Amino acid sequence: MTDVVLIMQALANPNKYGIDGKAEHHLIEQDKINGNMDGNGLTVGDAQAIQMEFIGLNF
């Protein structure tokens, strides 16, 4: 679930949590690649897809 939180934080506050973020724990390029569940870039939909997989509701 921490992946989901980090994705949401990076999308909402990219200056702090994005690829070039200033926070100690921010996205790195590999996170962006790994989190892209549907191949169209990192979006809130990817965070939702990860949550769905986590709780076993993969459609």
All heavy atoms as TSV, in Angstrom:
chain	resi	resn	atom	element	x	y	z
A	1	MET	N	N	0.811	-1.189	0.000
A	1	MET	CA	C	0.000	0.000	0.000
A	1	MET	C	C	0.861	1.262	0.000
A	1	MET	O	O	0.386	2.314	-0.400
A	1	MET	CB	C	-0.936	-0.005	1.207
A	1	MET	CG	C	-2.044	-1.048	1.116
A	1	MET	SD	S	-3.114	-0.906	-0.322
A	1	MET	CE	C	-4.016	0.559	0.046
A	2	THR	N	N	2.079	1.156	0.458
A	2	THR	CA	C	2.943	2.338	0.434
A	2	THR	C	C	3.203	2.798	-0.990
A	2	THR	O	O	3.379	3.998	-1.229
A	2	THR	CB	C	4.282	2.085	1.154
A	2	THR	OG1	O	4.930	0.970	0.552
A	2	THR	CG2	C	4.075	1.824	2.629
A	3	ASP	N	N	3.202	1.865	-1.939
A	3	ASP	CA	C	3.372	2.240	-3.346
A	3	ASP	C	C	2.230	3.133	-3.800
A	3	ASP	O	O	2.441	4.122	-4.499
A	3	ASP	CB	C	3.421	0.999	-4.241
A	3	ASP	CG	C	4.620	0.125	-3.969
A	3	ASP	OD1	O	5.625	0.629	-3.447
A	3	ASP	OD2	O	4.537	-1.071	-4.281
A	4	VAL	N	N	1.029	2.782	-3.395
A	4	VAL	CA	C	-0.153	3.550	-3.766
A	4	VAL	C	C	-0.054	4.964	-3.188
A	4	VAL	O	O	-0.297	5.944	-3.885
A	4	VAL	CB	C	-1.439	2.852	-3.273
A	4	VAL	CG1	C	-2.655	3.728	-3.470
A	4	VAL	CG2	C	-1.608	1.512	-3.969
A	5	VAL	N	N	0.316	5.050	-1.931
A	5	VAL	CA	C	0.443	6.358	-1.276
A	5	VAL	C	C	1.498	7.203	-1.974
A	5	VAL	O	O	1.281	8.382	-2.246
A	5	VAL	CB	C	0.766	6.189	0.222
A	5	VAL	CG1	C	1.086	7.533	0.864
A	5	VAL	CG2	C	-0.378	5.503	0.943
A	6	LEU	N	N	2.643	6.613	-2.293
A	6	LEU	CA	C	3.706	7.364	-2.953
A	6	LEU	C	C	3.279	7.846	-4.341
A	6	LEU	O	O	3.562	8.986	-4.722
A	6	LEU	CB	C	4.991	6.536	-3.054
A	6	LEU	CG	C	6.196	7.255	-3.643
A	6	LEU	CD1	C	6.515	8.538	-2.878
A	6	LEU	CD2	C	7.396	6.330	-3.663
A	7	ILE	N	N	2.577	7.009	-5.089
A	7	ILE	CA	C	2.084	7.433	-6.399
A	7	ILE	C	C	1.138	8.620	-6.248
A	7	ILE	O	O	1.258	9.626	-6.956
A	7	ILE	CB	C	1.383	6.277	-7.134
A	7	ILE	CG1	C	2.408	5.227	-7.565
A	7	ILE	CG2	C	0.594	6.786	-8.343
A	7	ILE	CD1	C	1.797	3.937	-8.085
A	8	MET	N	N	0.204	8.521	-5.321
A	8	MET	CA	C	-0.751	9.607	-5.115
A	8	MET	C	C	-0.046	10.884	-4.667
A	8	MET	O	O	-0.364	11.976	-5.133
A	8	MET	CB	C	-1.817	9.196	-4.103
A	8	MET	CG	C	-2.678	8.036	-4.569
A	8	MET	SD	S	-3.605	8.377	-6.071
A	8	MET	CE	C	-4.759	9.571	-5.475
A	9	GLN	N	N	0.933	10.753	-3.773
A	9	GLN	CA	C	1.677	11.932	-3.329
A	9	GLN	C	C	2.461	12.554	-4.479
A	9	GLN	O	O	2.505	13.774	-4.616
A	9	GLN	CB	C	2.637	11.563	-2.194
A	9	GLN	CG	C	1.948	11.319	-0.882
A	9	GLN	CD	C	2.920	10.909	0.200
A	9	GLN	OE1	O	3.863	10.166	-0.048
A	9	GLN	NE2	N	2.686	11.391	1.408
A	10	ALA	N	N	3.085	11.721	-5.299
A	10	ALA	CA	C	3.875	12.220	-6.422
A	10	ALA	C	C	3.004	12.948	-7.432
A	10	ALA	O	O	3.423	13.959	-7.998
A	10	ALA	CB	C	4.617	11.070	-7.096
A	11	LEU	N	N	1.794	12.461	-7.650
A	11	LEU	CA	C	0.890	13.119	-8.589
A	11	LEU	C	C	0.350	14.426	-8.017
A	11	LEU	O	O	0.192	15.414	-8.737
A	11	LEU	CB	C	-0.257	12.185	-8.969
A	11	LEU	CG	C	0.155	10.945	-9.770
A	11	LEU	CD1	C	-1.020	9.992	-9.900
A	11	LEU	CD2	C	0.702	11.330	-11.126
A	12	ALA	N	N	0.079	14.446	-6.717
A	12	ALA	CA	C	-0.484	15.634	-6.086
A	12	ALA	C	C	0.566	16.696	-5.785
A	12	ALA	O	O	0.265	17.887	-5.815
A	12	ALA	CB	C	-1.194	15.243	-4.790
A	13	ASN	N	N	1.786	16.267	-5.502
A	13	ASN	CA	C	2.839	17.199	-5.112
A	13	ASN	C	C	4.165	16.774	-5.751
A	13	ASN	O	O	5.075	16.295	-5.065
A	13	ASN	CB	C	2.945	17.228	-3.591
A	13	ASN	CG	C	3.802	18.350	-3.077
A	13	ASN	OD1	O	4.454	19.059	-3.849
A	13	ASN	ND2	N	3.829	18.509	-1.766
A	14	PRO	N	N	4.292	16.935	-7.063
A	14	PRO	CA	C	5.491	16.453	-7.765
A	14	PRO	C	C	6.788	17.142	-7.349
A	14	PRO	O	O	7.852	16.531	-7.422
A	14	PRO	CB	C	5.180	16.717	-9.238
A	14	PRO	CG	C	4.101	17.734	-9.240
A	14	PRO	CD	C	3.333	17.547	-7.970
A	15	ASN	N	N	6.720	18.385	-6.874
A	15	ASN	CA	C	7.938	19.071	-6.441
A	15	ASN	C	C	8.560	18.399	-5.223
A	15	ASN	O	O	9.767	18.478	-5.016
A	15	ASN	CB	C	7.665	20.538	-6.117
A	15	ASN	CG	C	7.348	21.335	-7.354
A	15	ASN	OD1	O	7.790	21.004	-8.453
A	15	ASN	ND2	N	6.558	22.377	-7.185
A	16	LYS	N	N	7.731	17.748	-4.442
A	16	LYS	CA	C	8.227	17.079	-3.239
A	16	LYS	C	C	8.422	15.578	-3.447
A	16	LYS	O	O	9.422	15.023	-3.004
A	16	LYS	CB	C	7.262	17.327	-2.078
A	16	LYS	CG	C	7.779	16.836	-0.749
A	16	LYS	CD	C	6.905	17.314	0.391
A	16	LYS	CE	C	7.477	16.870	1.724
A	16	LYS	NZ	N	6.662	17.333	2.848
A	17	TYR	N	N	7.474	14.914	-4.132
A	17	TYR	CA	C	7.494	13.453	-4.222
A	17	TYR	C	C	7.705	12.902	-5.626
A	17	TYR	O	O	7.788	11.690	-5.802
A	17	TYR	CB	C	6.198	12.867	-3.650
A	17	TYR	CG	C	6.016	13.171	-2.196
A	17	TYR	CD1	C	5.119	14.146	-1.765
A	17	TYR	CD2	C	6.760	12.501	-1.231
A	17	TYR	CE1	C	4.958	14.435	-0.422
A	17	TYR	CE2	C	6.615	12.782	0.116
A	17	TYR	CZ	C	5.710	13.750	0.513
A	17	TYR	OH	O	5.566	14.030	1.839
A	18	GLY	N	N	7.783	13.755	-6.631
A	18	GLY	CA	C	7.984	13.305	-8.000
A	18	GLY	C	C	9.414	12.862	-8.263
A	18	GLY	O	O	10.245	12.785	-7.354
A	19	ILE	N	N	9.732	12.593	-9.523
A	19	ILE	CA	C	11.047	12.094	-9.927
A	19	ILE	C	C	12.178	12.981	-9.404
A	19	ILE	O	O	13.178	12.490	-8.906
A	19	ILE	CB	C	11.139	11.969	-11.465
A	19	ILE	CG1	C	10.130	10.941	-11.982
A	19	ILE	CG2	C	12.555	11.613	-11.916
A	19	ILE	CD1	C	10.376	9.519	-11.553
A	20	ASP	N	N	12.021	14.276	-9.503
A	20	ASP	CA	C	13.044	15.208	-9.012
A	20	ASP	C	C	12.661	15.798	-7.664
A	20	ASP	O	O	13.101	16.896	-7.315
A	20	ASP	CB	C	13.249	16.336	-10.033
A	20	ASP	CG	C	13.808	15.825	-11.345
A	20	ASP	OD1	O	14.665	14.913	-11.307
A	20	ASP	OD2	O	13.390	16.322	-12.409
A	21	GLY	N	N	11.850	15.082	-6.913
A	21	GLY	CA	C	11.332	15.586	-5.648
A	21	GLY	C	C	12.401	15.809	-4.597
A	21	GLY	O	O	13.482	15.233	-4.638
A	22	LYS	N	N	12.062	16.672	-3.662
A	22	LYS	CA	C	12.984	17.047	-2.597
A	22	LYS	C	C	12.824	16.195	-1.341
A	22	LYS	O	O	13.653	16.249	-0.447
A	22	LYS	CB	C	12.788	18.523	-2.231
A	22	LYS	CG	C	12.894	19.462	-3.426
A	22	LYS	CD	C	14.251	19.410	-4.087
A	22	LYS	CE	C	14.314	20.415	-5.220
A	22	LYS	NZ	N	14.979	19.923	-6.398
A	23	ALA	N	N	11.764	15.412	-1.254
A	23	ALA	CA	C	11.538	14.560	-0.081
A	23	ALA	C	C	12.552	13.423	-0.065
A	23	ALA	O	O	13.040	12.982	-1.109
A	23	ALA	CB	C	10.125	13.993	-0.097
A	24	GLU	N	N	12.861	12.951	1.128
A	24	GLU	CA	C	13.804	11.838	1.257
A	24	GLU	C	C	13.324	10.619	0.468
A	24	GLU	O	O	14.102	9.948	-0.193
A	24	GLU	CB	C	13.983	11.465	2.728
A	24	GLU	CG	C	14.935	10.321	2.948
A	24	GLU	CD	C	15.109	9.945	4.408
A	24	GLU	OE1	O	14.589	10.653	5.290
A	24	GLU	OE2	O	15.770	8.926	4.655
A	25	HIS	N	N	12.038	10.344	0.552
A	25	HIS	CA	C	11.454	9.219	-0.179
A	25	HIS	C	C	10.557	9.784	-1.280
A	25	HIS	O	O	9.436	10.191	-1.018
A	25	HIS	CB	C	10.651	8.319	0.760
A	25	HIS	CG	C	11.480	7.738	1.846
A	25	HIS	ND1	N	12.385	6.737	1.624
A	25	HIS	CD2	C	11.564	8.040	3.159
A	25	HIS	CE1	C	12.991	6.439	2.757
A	25	HIS	NE2	N	12.513	7.208	3.711
A	26	HIS	N	N	11.068	9.823	-2.479
A	26	HIS	CA	C	10.311	10.304	-3.626
A	26	HIS	C	C	10.450	9.279	-4.745
A	26	HIS	O	O	11.233	8.340	-4.654
A	26	HIS	CB	C	10.810	11.683	-4.068
A	26	HIS	CG	C	12.237	11.688	-4.540
A	26	HIS	ND1	N	12.588	11.419	-5.832
A	26	HIS	CD2	C	13.387	11.908	-3.870
A	26	HIS	CE1	C	13.906	11.478	-5.948
A	26	HIS	NE2	N	14.421	11.771	-4.761
A	27	LEU	N	N	9.659	9.451	-5.804
A	27	LEU	CA	C	9.712	8.513	-6.923
A	27	LEU	C	C	11.081	8.557	-7.600
A	27	LEU	O	O	11.693	9.611	-7.698
A	27	LEU	CB	C	8.671	8.860	-7.980
A	27	LEU	CG	C	7.226	8.496	-7.742
A	27	LEU	CD1	C	6.396	8.863	-8.968
A	27	LEU	CD2	C	7.039	7.051	-7.424
A	28	ILE	N	N	11.492	7.394	-8.047
A	28	ILE	CA	C	12.646	7.311	-8.942
A	28	ILE	C	C	12.105	6.771	-10.272
A	28	ILE	O	O	10.963	6.325	-10.354
A	28	ILE	CB	C	13.774	6.418	-8.373
A	28	ILE	CG1	C	13.294	4.978	-8.163
A	28	ILE	CG2	C	14.334	7.007	-7.086
A	28	ILE	CD1	C	14.394	4.018	-7.783
A	29	GLU	N	N	12.906	6.844	-11.304
A	29	GLU	CA	C	12.442	6.447	-12.637
A	29	GLU	C	C	11.914	5.014	-12.647
A	29	GLU	O	O	10.899	4.719	-13.281
A	29	GLU	CB	C	13.566	6.609	-13.653
A	29	GLU	CG	C	13.109	6.491	-15.081
A	29	GLU	CD	C	12.101	7.561	-15.501
A	29	GLU	OE1	O	12.243	8.718	-15.102
A	29	GLU	OE2	O	11.153	7.211	-16.245
A	30	GLN	N	N	12.558	4.097	-11.928
A	30	GLN	CA	C	12.096	2.706	-11.901
A	30	GLN	C	C	10.724	2.589	-11.259
A	30	GLN	O	O	9.901	1.772	-11.684
A	30	GLN	CB	C	13.112	1.816	-11.177
A	30	GLN	CG	C	12.829	0.333	-11.331
A	30	GLN	CD	C	12.918	-0.131	-12.774
A	30	GLN	OE1	O	13.887	0.156	-13.468
A	30	GLN	NE2	N	11.917	-0.848	-13.233
A	31	ASP	N	N	10.442	3.401	-10.242
A	31	ASP	CA	C	9.111	3.397	-9.620
A	31	ASP	C	C	8.050	3.801	-10.635
A	31	ASP	O	O	6.960	3.224	-10.670
A	31	ASP	CB	C	9.055	4.375	-8.448
A	31	ASP	CG	C	10.009	4.020	-7.328
A	31	ASP	OD1	O	10.307	2.822	-7.148
A	31	ASP	OD2	O	10.452	4.946	-6.624
A	32	LYS	N	N	8.374	4.800	-11.431
A	32	LYS	CA	C	7.440	5.283	-12.463
A	32	LYS	C	C	7.146	4.176	-13.474
A	32	LYS	O	O	6.008	3.969	-13.867
A	32	LYS	CB	C	8.049	6.492	-13.155
A	32	LYS	CG	C	7.148	7.205	-14.090
A	32	LYS	CD	C	7.840	8.450	-14.635
A	32	LYS	CE	C	7.046	9.095	-15.725
A	32	LYS	NZ	N	7.743	10.251	-16.297
A	33	ILE	N	N	8.169	3.438	-13.841
A	33	ILE	CA	C	8.005	2.322	-14.783
A	33	ILE	C	C	7.201	1.194	-14.144
A	33	ILE	O	O	6.254	0.675	-14.735
A	33	ILE	CB	C	9.385	1.819	-15.270
A	33	ILE	CG1	C	10.074	2.898	-16.110
A	33	ILE	CG2	C	9.255	0.511	-16.031
A	33	ILE	CD1	C	11.551	2.641	-16.355
A	34	ASN	N	N	7.567	0.818	-12.931
A	34	ASN	CA	C	6.898	-0.294	-12.242
A	34	ASN	C	C	5.441	0.017	-11.911
A	34	ASN	O	O	4.596	-0.875	-11.922
A	34	ASN	CB	C	7.638	-0.656	-10.963
A	34	ASN	CG	C	8.994	-1.261	-11.214
A	34	ASN	OD1	O	9.333	-1.636	-12.332
A	34	ASN	ND2	N	9.793	-1.341	-10.163
A	35	GLY	N	N	5.146	1.271	-11.588
A	35	GLY	CA	C	3.799	1.650	-11.186
A	35	GLY	C	C	2.834	1.817	-12.333
A	35	GLY	O	O	1.622	1.855	-12.129
A	36	ASN	N	N	3.335	1.889	-13.546
A	36	ASN	CA	C	2.488	2.098	-14.716
A	36	ASN	C	C	1.800	0.784	-15.083
A	36	ASN	O	O	2.314	-0.022	-15.837
A	36	ASN	CB	C	3.322	2.627	-15.876
A	36	ASN	CG	C	2.506	3.009	-17.065
A	36	ASN	OD1	O	1.286	2.902	-17.059
A	36	ASN	ND2	N	3.172	3.466	-18.099
A	37	MET	N	N	0.613	0.585	-14.562
A	37	MET	CA	C	-0.092	-0.688	-14.711
A	37	MET	C	C	-0.737	-0.879	-16.080
A	37	MET	O	O	-0.933	-1.999	-16.516
A	37	MET	CB	C	-1.181	-0.801	-13.631
A	37	MET	CG	C	-0.662	-0.747	-12.212
A	37	MET	SD	S	0.276	-2.199	-11.758
A	37	MET	CE	C	-1.028	-3.391	-11.577
A	38	ASP	N	N	-1.080	0.204	-16.761
A	38	ASP	CA	C	-1.822	0.067	-18.012
A	38	ASP	C	C	-1.083	0.610	-19.231
A	38	ASP	O	O	-1.636	0.656	-20.322
A	38	ASP	CB	C	-3.196	0.716	-17.897
A	38	ASP	CG	C	-3.127	2.168	-17.462
A	38	ASP	OD1	O	-2.025	2.747	-17.453
A	38	ASP	OD2	O	-4.183	2.726	-17.117
A	39	GLY	N	N	0.139	1.043	-19.058
A	39	GLY	CA	C	0.959	1.464	-20.186
A	39	GLY	C	C	0.718	2.870	-20.700
A	39	GLY	O	O	1.270	3.245	-21.721
A	40	ASN	N	N	-0.073	3.671	-19.984
A	40	ASN	CA	C	-0.332	5.025	-20.469
A	40	ASN	C	C	0.218	6.108	-19.540
A	40	ASN	O	O	-0.346	7.188	-19.440
A	40	ASN	CB	C	-1.830	5.245	-20.738
A	40	ASN	CG	C	-2.657	5.243	-19.477
A	40	ASN	OD1	O	-2.186	4.884	-18.412
A	40	ASN	ND2	N	-3.912	5.636	-19.591
A	41	GLY	N	N	1.285	5.812	-18.870
A	41	GLY	CA	C	1.872	6.774	-17.934
A	41	GLY	C	C	1.312	6.583	-16.539
A	41	GLY	O	O	0.308	5.903	-16.331
A	42	LEU	N	N	1.968	7.163	-15.573
A	42	LEU	CA	C	1.579	7.018	-14.174
A	42	LEU	C	C	0.400	7.935	-13.865
A	42	LEU	O	O	0.498	9.156	-14.013
A	42	LEU	CB	C	2.779	7.355	-13.283
A	42	LEU	CG	C	2.732	6.879	-11.851
A	42	LEU	CD1	C	2.607	5.361	-11.789
A	42	LEU	CD2	C	3.973	7.322	-11.107
A	43	THR	N	N	-0.714	7.336	-13.451
A	43	THR	CA	C	-1.944	8.085	-13.176
A	43	THR	C	C	-2.588	7.563	-11.895
A	43	THR	O	O	-2.162	6.542	-11.342
A	43	THR	CB	C	-2.966	7.921	-14.318
A	43	THR	OG1	O	-3.390	6.547	-14.354
A	43	THR	CG2	C	-2.376	8.319	-15.667
A	44	VAL	N	N	-3.652	8.248	-11.464
A	44	VAL	CA	C	-4.396	7.756	-10.306
A	44	VAL	C	C	-5.020	6.403	-10.596
A	44	VAL	O	O	-5.247	5.611	-9.679
A	44	VAL	CB	C	-5.461	8.774	-9.829
A	44	VAL	CG1	C	-4.818	10.030	-9.317
A	44	VAL	CG2	C	-6.457	9.078	-10.910
A	45	GLY	N	N	-5.294	6.127	-11.861
A	45	GLY	CA	C	-5.819	4.812	-12.242
A	45	GLY	C	C	-4.845	3.697	-11.920
A	45	GLY	O	O	-5.250	2.591	-11.560
A	46	ASP	N	N	-3.557	3.983	-12.039
A	46	ASP	CA	C	-2.547	2.985	-11.679
A	46	ASP	C	C	-2.560	2.721	-10.176
A	46	ASP	O	O	-2.452	1.576	-9.737
A	46	ASP	CB	C	-1.157	3.446	-12.121
A	46	ASP	CG	C	-1.053	3.566	-13.621
A	46	ASP	OD1	O	-1.470	2.627	-14.326
A	46	ASP	OD2	O	-0.565	4.606	-14.099
A	47	ALA	N	N	-2.704	3.785	-9.395
A	47	ALA	CA	C	-2.790	3.617	-7.937
A	47	ALA	C	C	-4.006	2.759	-7.587
A	47	ALA	O	O	-3.919	1.866	-6.746
A	47	ALA	CB	C	-2.869	4.973	-7.251
A	48	GLN	N	N	-5.108	3.000	-8.257
A	48	GLN	CA	C	-6.314	2.213	-8.017
A	48	GLN	C	C	-6.108	0.759	-8.433
A	48	GLN	O	O	-6.515	-0.162	-7.720
A	48	GLN	CB	C	-7.501	2.801	-8.757
A	48	GLN	CG	C	-8.778	2.043	-8.487
A	48	GLN	CD	C	-9.960	2.605	-9.249
A	48	GLN	OE1	O	-9.800	3.314	-10.236
A	48	GLN	NE2	N	-11.151	2.290	-8.783
A	49	ALA	N	N	-5.461	0.533	-9.566
A	49	ALA	CA	C	-5.207	-0.839	-10.034
A	49	ALA	C	C	-4.322	-1.595	-9.051
A	49	ALA	O	O	-4.552	-2.781	-8.787
A	49	ALA	CB	C	-4.570	-0.810	-11.411
A	50	ILE	N	N	-3.339	-0.923	-8.486
A	50	ILE	CA	C	-2.464	-1.566	-7.493
A	50	ILE	C	C	-3.270	-1.930	-6.255
A	50	ILE	O	O	-3.130	-3.031	-5.711
A	50	ILE	CB	C	-1.272	-0.653	-7.149
A	50	ILE	CG1	C	-0.351	-0.521	-8.366
A	50	ILE	CG2	C	-0.501	-1.189	-5.939
A	50	ILE	CD1	C	0.702	0.560	-8.238
A	51	GLN	N	N	-4.144	-1.024	-5.804
A	51	GLN	CA	C	-5.006	-1.326	-4.659
A	51	GLN	C	C	-5.889	-2.528	-4.945
A	51	GLN	O	O	-6.056	-3.400	-4.082
A	51	GLN	CB	C	-5.885	-0.129	-4.316
A	51	GLN	CG	C	-5.161	1.000	-3.658
A	51	GLN	CD	C	-6.083	2.175	-3.395
A	51	GLN	OE1	O	-6.926	2.510	-4.224
A	51	GLN	NE2	N	-5.908	2.804	-2.252
A	52	MET	N	N	-6.452	-2.571	-6.125
A	52	MET	CA	C	-7.334	-3.681	-6.492
A	52	MET	C	C	-6.566	-5.007	-6.477
A	52	MET	O	O	-7.086	-6.017	-6.000
A	52	MET	CB	C	-7.960	-3.443	-7.862
A	52	MET	CG	C	-8.802	-2.183	-7.946
A	52	MET	SD	S	-10.309	-2.265	-7.015
A	52	MET	CE	C	-11.343	-3.108	-8.184
A	53	GLU	N	N	-5.363	-5.005	-7.003
A	53	GLU	CA	C	-4.527	-6.217	-6.974
A	53	GLU	C	C	-4.228	-6.615	-5.533
A	53	GLU	O	O	-4.278	-7.796	-5.174
A	53	GLU	CB	C	-3.211	-5.971	-7.712
A	53	GLU	CG	C	-3.330	-5.936	-9.213
A	53	GLU	CD	C	-3.473	-7.320	-9.828
A	53	GLU	OE1	O	-2.981	-8.313	-9.243
A	53	GLU	OE2	O	-4.089	-7.399	-10.903
A	54	PHE	N	N	-3.924	-5.626	-4.711
A	54	PHE	CA	C	-3.554	-5.877	-3.314
A	54	PHE	C	C	-4.665	-6.560	-2.545
A	54	PHE	O	O	-4.412	-7.467	-1.749
A	54	PHE	CB	C	-3.167	-4.553	-2.639
A	54	PHE	CG	C	-2.706	-4.705	-1.219
A	54	PHE	CD1	C	-1.452	-5.240	-0.934
A	54	PHE	CD2	C	-3.511	-4.317	-0.178
A	54	PHE	CE1	C	-1.031	-5.383	0.368
A	54	PHE	CE2	C	-3.104	-4.453	1.140
A	54	PHE	CZ	C	-1.850	-4.990	1.410
A	55	ILE	N	N	-5.907	-6.142	-2.794
A	55	ILE	CA	C	-7.021	-6.755	-2.053
A	55	ILE	C	C	-7.652	-7.916	-2.812
A	55	ILE	O	O	-8.642	-8.488	-2.352
A	55	ILE	CB	C	-8.083	-5.702	-1.670
A	55	ILE	CG1	C	-8.716	-5.060	-2.891
A	55	ILE	CG2	C	-7.502	-4.664	-0.746
A	55	ILE	CD1	C	-9.887	-4.142	-2.561
A	56	GLY	N	N	-7.098	-8.264	-3.947
A	56	GLY	CA	C	-7.553	-9.440	-4.664
A	56	GLY	C	C	-8.724	-9.214	-5.594
A	56	GLY	O	O	-9.425	-10.162	-5.955
A	57	LEU	N	N	-8.971	-7.983	-5.991
A	57	LEU	CA	C	-10.073	-7.680	-6.911
A	57	LEU	C	C	-9.536	-7.336	-8.287
A	57	LEU	O	O	-9.859	-6.319	-8.864
A	57	LEU	CB	C	-10.906	-6.512	-6.385
A	57	LEU	CG	C	-11.685	-6.760	-5.096
A	57	LEU	CD1	C	-12.377	-5.484	-4.645
A	57	LEU	CD2	C	-12.698	-7.871	-5.294
A	58	ASN	N	N	-8.714	-8.216	-8.820
A	58	ASN	CA	C	-8.159	-7.972	-10.156
A	58	ASN	C	C	-9.143	-8.450	-11.208
A	58	ASN	O	O	-9.505	-9.598	-11.269
A	58	ASN	CB	C	-6.790	-8.624	-10.311
A	58	ASN	CG	C	-6.753	-10.047	-9.823
A	58	ASN	OD1	O	-7.746	-10.558	-9.314
A	58	ASN	ND2	N	-5.631	-10.688	-9.944
A	59	PHE	N	N	-9.589	-7.545	-12.026
A	59	PHE	CA	C	-10.601	-7.838	-13.040
A	59	PHE	C	C	-9.944	-8.119	-14.364
A	59	PHE	O	O	-9.166	-7.495	-14.890
A	59	PHE	CB	C	-11.576	-6.672	-13.175
A	59	PHE	CG	C	-12.433	-6.513	-11.971
A	59	PHE	CD1	C	-11.973	-5.847	-10.857
A	59	PHE	CD2	C	-13.709	-7.053	-11.934
A	59	PHE	CE1	C	-12.763	-5.698	-9.725
A	59	PHE	CE2	C	-14.503	-6.898	-10.816
A	59	PHE	CZ	C	-14.033	-6.224	-9.713
